[in-house]
Amino acid sequence: MSVEAVETSSAAETEELGARIAARLRLGDVVLLSGELGTGKTTLVRGACRALGVPGPVTSPTFTIGQRYEGGRMPVSHLDLYRLQTLEGEDPALLDDYLRPEGVAFVEWPAAGSGRIDRPALTVRLSHLDEERRRVEVDW
């Protein structure tokens, strides 16, 4: 694996990076996204979904745990585990509908799913540099 560090200064640039990531994804791939609130995790997923041909709005699934998007080149799952400290005590099949081999998945705040997410294709870390700029590290 190699690490690429990129700076983005706008939502459009973050979405473009998401599109670059999408171009490399294959069925069954899982992308882990970590970073502080407001660093652009969902924006990056939106760019990837657009590149994969997903129509309609792409929003954060913070209050629903996950969303599935159909209609593109492949099914896309978008999970947000922010509200969970751990998956202990949760239904063991909670992630199964999202982490499917016939699609790709993006998981925000993946630490809660540690031990349950066993096939990440890549890891993306986002951080604030200042109010406008973000640093995005992608482990390819």
N, C-alpha and C positions, 0 to 999 in steps of 0.2 A: 504494500500500500504506500502511496505517496500522499503528502499533505500539500494542498494548495491553499494559500491565503489570498483572499480577495477583499478589497474595500469597495463598499457600495455607498452611494450618496443620495439615492432616491429609491422609491418603491419600484420604479421601472427597472433600475439596475438590479435590484434584488430579484425581481421576477425574471429578468434575463438569465441570471445565474440559475434559477430554478429550471428554466428551459434547458440550459446546458446539462444539468443533472438528469433531467427527464430523458434526454437523448441517449443516455448511457444505461438506462434501466431496462431490465428484462423481467419477464413474468416471475413472480415469487420474491422479488427484491423488496427489502425493507430499508427505509432511510430513517435514521434516528436524528432528531433535531433538538439541540439543547441551546439554551441562552436565556438571558433575563427577559422579563416582560417587555414587550415593545421593541424587540430587536429585529423583527421581521420574519419570524418563523412561518406564520401563516401566509405572508406575502410571498415567500419563497415557494411554498406549496402551491399557491395560486398560479405562479409562473410555470411550475412544472405541470399542473393540470391543464393550463391553456395549451402548452406544447404537446400534451398527450391528447388534445382534442376534446377535453371535457367542456361541455356547454354549461351555461348558467353560472350563478354565483358560487364562489368558493369562500366559505367563512370558517372561523375557528369553531371547532366542536367542543369548546370548554365545558359547556353545561350538559352535553349529551354523550360525552366520552369519545364518540366517533361518528363519522359520516362516510357514506359510500357514494361514489360518483360513477355513473355508467354513461355510455354514449360516446366515449372516446376510443382511442386505439386499443385500450385495455382498461379494465376496472381499476379504480383508484380508491383506496381507503385512506382516510385522514383521521388520526387519533390524537387526542389531547388528554394526557394523563395528569394535568396540573392539579386537579382537585384530589388526587389520590396520593397518599404517602407511600403506599405499598399495595400490592394486589392480594396480600394475605387477607383472608376473610371474604374476598370477592368470589363470585362464581368462577371456577377454574376455566370455564369456556368463554369468559368475558371477551377475550381478544380474538377468539377463533373465527368469528364472522368477518373480521377485518384483515387478519394476517393469512390470506389465502394464496395458494400457489398459482391461481389463475389471474392474479392481478398484482399491483404494487401497493405498498403501504408507506405512509409517512407518519412517524410517531413523534409528537411534540412532548417534551418532558418525559423522556423514556426511563428515567431512573426508577419510577414506580413499577415498571414492568420488568425490572432486572430479573433474569432467570426464566422469564416467560417469552422473551423475544430472542430467539436463538439463531437468526440468520440475517443480521443486518448486512446490506450490500455496501453501505457507506454511512459515515457519521458526519454530521454537519454541526459546527459550533458557531453561534452568532454572538457578538458582543458589541456594546456601544463604544465608539471612539469619542464621539461628542453628540450633540443633538441631531446632527444631520448624517453623520457617517457611521457605518457599521463595519466591523471586521468579520469576515466569514471564513472559517477554516473548514475545508472539505477533505476528509480522509477518503481518497479514491481507492 
